[in-house]
Amino acid sequence: MSKQTLVKGMIKRIQQSPVKNFNVMEVCGTHTAAIYKLGIRELVKSKINLLSGPGCPVCVTSESYIDEAIELLKHPNVILTTFGDMMKVNGSKENLTEQREKGKDIKVLDSPLDSIALAEENSDKEIVF
């Protein structure tokens, strides 16, 4: 089945659905741009209200925020925790992947709650998410 056939079928199913006023938030700015560019909002507007979200961490994180996180890593008792997509976000000079390659203690987590278990296992360290 071609992508075009698949998309047409999905839109038909959405338009035929008895559900009305279903809200969906697209969190990432790239998703919002693609939805706009491809005209998806117009195709589903009778059934789905697309809400533009705050932006994913990669889209909304400034260089200075990464610089501050890197600054925290200068303290030997700090373990920095983050989501995987933040590892390659650039600060003014480096990113977290480069810092981890230099031996800095950075853990990639699936949930901020994982920081709690990490803190319990490392009571002598400061855990920063």
N, CA and C atoms as an extended XYZ file, in Angstrom:
387
Properties=species:S:1:pos:R:3:atomname:S:1:resname:S:1:resid:I:1 pbc="F F F"
N         0.850       -1.172        0.000 N   MET     1
C         0.000        0.000        0.000 CA  MET     1
C         0.904        1.246        0.000 C   MET     1
N         0.588        2.190       -0.869 N   SER     2
C         1.400        3.405       -0.954 CA  SER     2
C         1.104        4.333        0.227 C   SER     2
N         2.034        5.241        0.499 N   LYS     3
C         1.828        6.218        1.579 CA  LYS     3
C         0.604        7.077        1.291 C   LYS     3
N         0.432        7.444        0.036 N   GLN     4
C        -0.697        8.295       -0.336 CA  GLN     4
C        -2.022        7.583       -0.052 C   GLN     4
N        -2.105        6.307       -0.399 N   THR     5
C        -3.315        5.523       -0.139 CA  THR     5
C        -3.557        5.399        1.358 C   THR     5
N        -2.484        5.166        2.102 N   LEU     6
C        -2.592        5.047        3.561 CA  LEU     6
C        -3.117        6.339        4.179 C   LEU     6
N        -2.564        7.472        3.782 N   VAL     7
C        -2.979        8.765        4.330 CA  VAL     7
C        -4.430        9.062        3.954 C   VAL     7
N        -4.794        8.814        2.717 N   LYS     8
C        -6.184        9.052        2.299 CA  LYS     8
C        -7.150        8.203        3.129 C   LYS     8
N        -6.773        6.949        3.388 N   GLY     9
C        -7.609        6.077        4.199 CA  GLY     9
C        -7.733        6.572        5.624 C   GLY     9
N        -6.618        7.055        6.187 N   MET    10
C        -6.642        7.578        7.551 CA  MET    10
C        -7.533        8.810        7.649 C   MET    10
N        -7.430        9.707        6.691 N   ILE    11
C        -8.241       10.926        6.708 CA  ILE    11
C        -9.721       10.571        6.565 C   ILE    11
N       -10.020        9.617        5.714 N   LYS    12
C       -11.411        9.181        5.536 CA  LYS    12
C       -11.968        8.618        6.852 C   LYS    12
N       -11.171        7.814        7.535 N   ARG    13
C       -11.612        7.237        8.811 CA  ARG    13
C       -11.822        8.328        9.865 C   ARG    13
N       -10.942        9.313        9.883 N   ILE    14
C       -11.077       10.424       10.826 CA  ILE    14
C       -12.373       11.179       10.542 C   ILE    14
N       -12.627       11.490        9.274 N   GLN    15
C       -13.817       12.254        8.902 CA  GLN    15
C       -15.104       11.476        9.153 C   GLN    15
N       -15.043       10.161        9.096 N   GLN    16
C       -16.229        9.329        9.328 CA  GLN    16
C       -16.432        8.995       10.811 C   GLN    16
N       -15.479        9.295       11.622 N   SER    17
C       -15.547        8.956       13.043 CA  SER    17
C       -16.676        9.718       13.732 C   SER    17
N       -17.357        9.064       14.667 N   PRO    18
C       -18.403        9.761       15.422 CA  PRO    18
C       -17.831       10.720       16.478 C   PRO    18
N       -16.552       10.614       16.744 N   VAL    19
C       -15.912       11.475       17.738 CA  VAL    19
C       -15.834       12.900       17.203 C   VAL    19
N       -16.180       13.862       18.065 N   LYS    20
C       -16.103       15.273       17.675 CA  LYS    20
C       -15.248       16.013       18.695 C   LYS    20
N       -14.626       17.062       18.244 N   ASN    21
C       -13.834       17.942       19.112 CA  ASN    21
C       -12.765       17.202       19.907 C   ASN    21
N       -12.065       16.337       19.272 N   PHE    22
C       -10.964       15.604       19.876 CA  PHE    22
C        -9.741       16.508       19.832 C   PHE    22
N        -9.120       16.746       20.986 N   ASN    23
C        -7.939       17.612       21.059 CA  ASN    23
C        -6.669       16.788       20.998 C   ASN    23
N        -5.747       17.196       20.145 N   VAL    24
C        -4.439       16.565       20.037 CA  VAL    24
C        -3.395       17.673       20.077 C   VAL    24
N        -2.420       17.536       20.978 N   MET    25
C        -1.354       18.532       21.046 CA  MET    25
C        -0.120       17.989       20.354 C   MET    25
N         0.347       18.731       19.368 N   GLU    26
C         1.636       18.397       18.778 CA  GLU    26
C         2.671       19.185       19.562 C   GLU    26
N         3.562       18.470       20.212 N   VAL    27
C         4.497       19.077       21.150 CA  VAL    27
C         5.678       19.716       20.428 C   VAL    27
N         6.100       19.124       19.355 N   CYS    28
C         7.320       19.545       18.668 CA  CYS    28
C         7.026       20.583       17.590 C   CYS    28
N         7.831       21.600       17.531 N   GLY    29
C         7.685       22.633       16.512 CA  GLY    29
C         7.828       22.087       15.102 C   GLY    29
N         8.643       21.054       14.928 N   THR    30
C         8.795       20.428       13.612 CA  THR    30
C         7.486       19.770       13.197 C   THR    30
N         6.789       19.155       14.155 N   HIS    31
C         5.486       18.549       13.856 CA  HIS    31
C         4.492       19.630       13.439 C   HIS    31
N         4.455       20.731       14.168 N   THR    32
C         3.549       21.827       13.862 CA  THR    32
C         3.805       22.350       12.453 C   THR    32
N         5.056       22.531       12.101 N   ALA    33
C         5.402       23.025       10.768 CA  ALA    33
C         4.976       22.046        9.679 C   ALA    33
N         5.192       20.757        9.907 N   ALA    34
C         4.807       19.741        8.914 CA  ALA    34
C         3.287       19.679        8.763 C   ALA    34
N         2.559       19.765        9.864 N   ILE    35
C         1.091       19.744        9.825 CA  ILE    35
C         0.583       20.918        9.007 C   ILE    35
N         1.168       22.080        9.216 N   TYR    36
C         0.778       23.274        8.466 CA  TYR    36
C         1.122       23.124        6.984 C   TYR    36
N         2.351       22.751        6.713 N   LYS    37
C         2.851       22.637        5.332 CA  LYS    37
C         2.041       21.628        4.512 C   LYS    37
N         1.671       20.514        5.133 N   LEU    38
C         0.960       19.457        4.424 CA  LEU    38
C        -0.557       19.652        4.422 C   LEU    38
N        -1.038       20.689        5.078 N   GLY    39
C        -2.470       20.977        5.084 CA  GLY    39
C        -3.291       20.026        5.935 C   GLY    39
N        -2.636       19.349        6.867 N   ILE    40
C        -3.323       18.353        7.695 CA  ILE    40
C        -4.382       19.012        8.583 C   ILE    40
N        -4.090       20.182        9.100 N   ARG    41
C        -5.041       20.876        9.981 CA  ARG    41
C        -6.385       21.055        9.271 C   ARG    41
N        -6.350       21.473        8.021 N   GLU    42
C        -7.587       21.680        7.267 CA  GLU    42
C        -8.313       20.369        6.996 C   GLU    42
N        -7.566       19.316        6.777 N   LEU    43
C        -8.172       18.022        6.458 CA  LEU    43
C        -8.904       17.393        7.636 C   LEU    43
N        -8.475       17.693        8.855 N   VAL    44
C        -9.056       17.041       10.037 CA  VAL    44
C        -9.824       17.992       10.945 C   VAL    44
N        -9.921       19.260       10.569 N   LYS    45
C       -10.450       20.265       11.494 CA  LYS    45
C       -11.892       20.016       11.944 C   LYS    45
N       -12.677       19.270       11.169 N   SER    46
C       -14.050       19.019       11.589 CA  SER    46
C       -14.112       18.033       12.751 C   SER    46
N       -13.049       17.271       12.981 N   LYS    47
C       -13.035       16.255       14.026 CA  LYS    47
C       -11.959       16.465       15.088 C   LYS    47
N       -10.821       17.005       14.647 N   ILE    48
C        -9.669       17.102       15.546 CA  ILE    48
C        -9.233       18.551       15.667 C   ILE    48
N        -9.095       18.985       16.894 N   ASN    49
C        -8.575       20.308       17.179 CA  ASN    49
C        -7.085       20.148       17.488 C   ASN    49
N        -6.234       20.568       16.568 N   LEU    50
C        -4.788       20.444       16.758 CA  LEU    50
C        -4.280       21.649       17.547 C   LEU    50
N        -3.622       21.365       18.659 N   LEU    51
C        -3.103       22.401       19.546 CA  LEU    51
C        -1.584       22.414       19.475 C   LEU    51
N        -1.024       23.554       19.241 N   SER    52
C         0.428       23.661       19.223 CA  SER    52
C         0.930       23.728       20.657 C   SER    52
N         1.835       22.824       20.982 N   GLY    53
C         2.343       22.723       22.338 CA  GLY    53
C         3.511       23.641       22.603 C   GLY    53
N         4.139       23.410       23.723 N   PRO    54
C         5.224       24.286       24.163 CA  PRO    54
C         6.516       24.098       23.387 C   PRO    54
N         6.635       23.038       22.639 N   GLY    55
C         7.877       22.715       21.940 CA  GLY    55
C         8.647       21.672       22.719 C   GLY    55
N         9.288       20.794       22.011 N   CYS    56
C        10.081       19.771       22.681 CA  CYS    56
C        11.356       20.418       23.228 C   CYS    56
N        12.049       19.735       24.108 N   PRO    57
C        13.252       20.331       24.692 CA  PRO    57
C        14.267       20.809       23.654 C   PRO    57
N        14.401       20.082       22.569 N   VAL    58
C        15.372       20.474       21.549 CA  VAL    58
C        14.973       21.795       20.907 C   VAL    58
N        13.680       21.979       20.695 N   CYS    59
C        13.194       23.190       20.029 CA  CYS    59
C        13.281       24.436       20.904 C   CYS    59
N        13.133       24.275       22.202 N   VAL    60
C        12.976       25.450       23.070 CA  VAL    60
C        14.157       25.727       23.995 C   VAL    60
N        15.190       24.906       23.945 N   THR    61
C        16.316       25.084       24.861 CA  THR    61
C        17.355       26.021       24.251 C   THR    61
N        17.722       27.015       25.018 N   SER    62
C        18.701       27.999       24.541 CA  SER    62
C        20.129       27.513       24.789 C   SER    62
N        21.059       28.077       24.054 N   GLU    63
C        22.483       27.783       24.250 CA  GLU    63
C        22.897       28.032       25.693 C   GLU    63
N        22.394       29.120       26.259 N   SER    64
C        22.820       29.486       27.615 CA  SER    64
C        22.386       28.437       28.640 C   SER    64
N        21.256       27.777       28.411 N   TYR    65
C        20.795       26.739       29.332 CA  TYR    65
C        21.754       25.547       29.304 C   TYR    65
N        22.211       25.177       28.106 N   ILE    66
C        23.181       24.091       27.967 CA  ILE    66
C        24.503       24.506       28.598 C   ILE    66
N        24.898       25.753       28.378 N   ASP    67
C        26.130       26.258       28.993 CA  ASP    67
C        26.060       26.152       30.515 C   ASP    67
N        24.905       26.466       31.088 N   GLU    68
C        24.737       26.384       32.542 CA  GLU    68
C        24.816       24.935       33.026 C   GLU    68
N        24.239       24.022       32.256 N   ALA    69
C        24.309       22.599       32.614 CA  ALA    69
C        25.759       22.126       32.571 C   ALA    69
N        26.493       22.550       31.568 N   ILE    70
C        27.906       22.180       31.450 CA  ILE    70
C        28.699       22.774       32.618 C   ILE    70
N        28.342       23.965       33.028 N   GLU    71
C        28.996       24.610       34.178 CA  GLU    71
C        28.794       23.769       35.442 C   GLU    71
N        27.597       23.228       35.631 N   LEU    72
C        27.325       22.363       36.793 CA  LEU    72
C        28.225       21.136       36.807 C   LEU    72
N        28.576       20.654       35.612 N   LEU    73
C        29.401       19.447       35.510 CA  LEU    73
C        30.837       19.665       35.977 C   LEU    73
N        31.200       20.904       36.239 N   LYS    74
C        32.539       21.189       36.773 CA  LYS    74
C        32.657       20.757       38.231 C   LYS    74
N        31.522       20.556       38.880 N   HIS    75
C        31.504       20.099       40.270 CA  HIS    75
C        31.581       18.572       40.286 C   HIS    75
N        32.551       18.009       40.988 N   PRO    76
C        32.759       16.553       40.941 CA  PRO    76
C        31.633       15.725       41.565 C   PRO    76
N        30.804       16.350       42.376 N   ASN    77
C        29.746       15.589       43.041 CA  ASN    77
C        28.403       15.646       42.291 C   ASN    77
N        28.408       16.155       41.052 N   VAL    78
C        27.166       16.310       40.287 CA  VAL    78
C        27.019       15.205       39.246 C   VAL    78
N        25.833       14.613       39.227 N   ILE    79
C        25.423       13.741       38.126 CA  ILE    79
C        24.298       14.476       37.411 C   ILE    79
N        24.498       14.761       36.152 N   LEU    80
C        23.486       15.442       35.350 CA  LEU    80
C        22.633       14.384       34.668 C   LEU    80
N        21.317       14.531       34.756 N   THR    81
C        20.410       13.601       34.092 CA  THR    81
C        19.591       14.371       33.068 C   THR    81
N        19.250       13.703       31.982 N   THR    82
C        18.525       14.374       30.902 CA  THR    82
C        17.853       13.349       30.012 C   THR    82
N        17.036       13.821       29.102 N   PHE    83
C        16.479       12.970       28.064 CA  PHE    83
C        17.496       12.862       26.934 C   PHE    83
N        17.441       11.787       26.191 N   GLY    84
C        18.415       11.532       25.130 CA  GLY    84
C        18.464       12.600       24.056 C   GLY    84
N        17.316       13.190       23.727 N   ASP    85
C        17.318       14.185       22.651 CA  ASP    85
C        18.037       15.472       23.038 C   ASP    85
N        18.300       15.664       24.331 N   MET    86
C        19.018       16.865       24.769 CA  MET    86
C        20.527       16.730       24.626 C   MET    86
N        21.008       15.527       24.433 N   MET    87
C        22.453       15.293       24.424 CA  MET    87
C        23.182       16.045       23.312 C   MET    87
N        22.530       16.250       22.191 N   LYS    88
C        23.196       16.901       21.055 CA  LYS    88
C        22.803       18.360       20.860 C   LYS    88
N        22.008       18.892       21.785 N   VAL    89
C        21.662       20.317       21.704 CA  VAL    89
C        22.911       21.108       22.046 C   VAL    89
N        23.276       22.022       21.190 N   ASN    90
C        24.522       22.757       21.361 CA  ASN    90
C        24.396       23.919       22.330 C   ASN    90
N        25.416       24.037       23.180 N   GLY    91
C        25.625       25.245       23.959 CA  GLY    91
C        26.446       26.178       23.072 C   GLY    91
N        27.036       27.189       23.656 N   SER    92
C        27.823       28.126       22.843 CA  SER    92
C        29.125       27.494       22.349 C   SER    92
N        29.613       26.452       23.058 N   LYS    93
C        30.869       25.818       22.656 CA  LYS    93
C        30.746       24.311       22.469 C   LYS    93
N        29.955       23.646       23.314 N   GLU    94
C        29.870       22.190       23.293 CA  GLU    94
C        28.449       21.731       23.597 C   GLU    94
N        28.256       20.415       23.471 N   ASN    95
C        26.986       19.823       23.877 CA  ASN    95
C        27.242       18.757       24.947 C   ASN    95
N        26.191       18.160       25.459 N   LEU    96
C        26.330       17.195       26.552 CA  LEU    96
C        26.993       15.895       26.101 C   LEU    96
N        26.799       15.511       24.847 N   THR    97
C        27.480       14.320       24.330 CA  THR    97
C        28.989       14.500       24.412 C   THR    97
N        29.458       15.667       24.008 N   GLU    98
C        30.899       15.947       24.065 CA  GLU    98
C        31.392       15.955       25.508 C   GLU    98
N        30.585       16.463       26.414 N   GLN    99
C        30.964       16.476       27.826 CA  GLN    99
C        31.052       15.051       28.381 C   GLN    99
N        30.106       14.201       28.003 N   ARG   100
C        30.147       12.813       28.481 CA  ARG   100
C        31.365       12.094       27.909 C   ARG   100
N        31.712       12.388       26.657 N   GLU   101
C        32.912       11.789       26.053 CA  GLU   101
C        34.174       12.210       26.797 C   GLU   101
N        34.131       13.366       27.466 N   LYS   102
C        35.260       13.847       28.271 CA  LYS   102
C        35.228       13.264       29.684 C   LYS   102
N        34.268       12.395       29.953 N   GLY   103
C        34.211       11.735       31.249 CA  GLY   103
C        33.253       12.343       32.259 C   GLY   103
N        32.496       13.352       31.860 N   LYS   104
C        31.534       13.955       32.791 CA  LYS   104
C        30.402       12.965       33.041 C   LYS   104
N        29.839       13.011       34.242 N   ASP   105
C        28.818       12.051       34.664 CA  ASP   105
C        27.434       12.533       34.224 C   ASP   105
N        26.985       12.027       33.082 N   ILE   106
C        25.691       12.387       32.515 CA  ILE   106
C        24.931       11.098       32.240 C   ILE   106
N        23.719       11.017       32.761 N   LYS   107
C        22.872        9.835       32.573 CA  LYS   107
C        21.658       10.208       31.737 C   LYS   107
N        21.356        9.393       30.751 N   VAL   108
C        20.162        9.579       29.934 CA  VAL   108
C        19.035        8.769       30.572 C   VAL   108
N        17.926        9.446       30.849 N   LEU   109
C        16.792        8.822       31.518 CA  LEU   109
C        15.567        8.809       30.620 C   LEU   109
N        14.658        7.885       30.912 N   ASP   110
C        13.386        7.834       30.199 CA  ASP   110
C        12.322        8.680       30.894 C   ASP   110
N        12.509        8.948       32.177 N   SER   111
C        11.539        9.714       32.955 CA  SER   111
C        12.282       10.517       34.015 C   SER   111
N        11.808       11.724       34.321 N   PRO   112
C        12.425       12.489       35.414 CA  PRO   112
C        12.363       11.730       36.738 C   PRO   112
N        11.358       10.878       36.888 N   LEU   113
C        11.224       10.101       38.127 CA  LEU   113
C        12.398        9.150       38.331 C   LEU   113
N        13.072        8.757       37.241 N   ASP   114
C        14.243        7.894       37.361 CA  ASP   114
C        15.360        8.580       38.144 C   ASP   114
N        15.315        9.900       38.210 N   SER   115
C        16.312       10.649       38.981 CA  SER   115
C        16.225       10.315       40.469 C   SER   115
N        15.033        9.977       40.929 N   ILE   116
C        14.848        9.655       42.344 CA  ILE   116
C        15.612        8.385       42.704 C   ILE   116
N        15.448        7.346       41.879 N   ALA   117
C        16.180        6.093       42.130 CA  ALA   117
C        17.679        6.323       42.044 C   ALA   117
N        18.104        7.133       41.087 N   LEU   118
C        19.521        7.441       40.934 CA  LEU   118
C        20.045        8.170       42.173 C   LEU   118
N        19.245        9.081       42.725 N   ALA   119
C        19.636        9.809       43.939 CA  ALA   119
C        19.742        8.859       45.130 C   ALA   119
N        18.834        7.899       45.218 N   GLU   120
C        18.884        6.926       46.310 CA  GLU   120
C        20.127        6.045       46.213 C   GLU   120
N        20.542        5.739       44.994 N   GLU   121
C        21.732        4.909       44.764 CA  GLU   121
C        23.027        5.697       44.931 C   GLU   121
N        22.939        7.023       44.840 N   ASN   122
C        24.120        7.892       44.894 CA  ASN   122
C        23.902        9.013       45.901 C   ASN   122
N        23.727        8.649       47.149 N   SER   123
C        23.393        9.643       48.185 CA  SER   123
C        24.506       10.660       48.411 C   SER   123
N        25.713       10.354       47.960 N   ASP   124
C        26.831       11.277       48.121 CA  ASP   124
C        26.948       12.262       46.942 C   ASP   124
N        26.029       12.157       45.987 N   LYS   125
C        26.068       13.004       44.784 CA  LYS   125
C        24.845       13.917       44.723 C   LYS   125
N        25.003       14.986       43.964 N   GLU   126
C        23.892       15.865       43.673 CA  GLU   126
C        23.347       15.478       42.303 C   GLU   126
N        22.081       15.127       42.235 N   ILE   127
C        21.471       14.718       40.970 CA  ILE   127
C        20.709       15.912       40.428 C   ILE   127
N        21.044       16.306       39.196 N   VAL   128
C        20.398       17.449       38.567 CA  VAL   128
C        19.716       16.972       37.302 C   VAL   128
N        18.406       17.193       37.214 N   PHE   129
C        17.678       16.834       35.988 CA  PHE   129
C        17.485       18.093       35.180 C   PHE   129
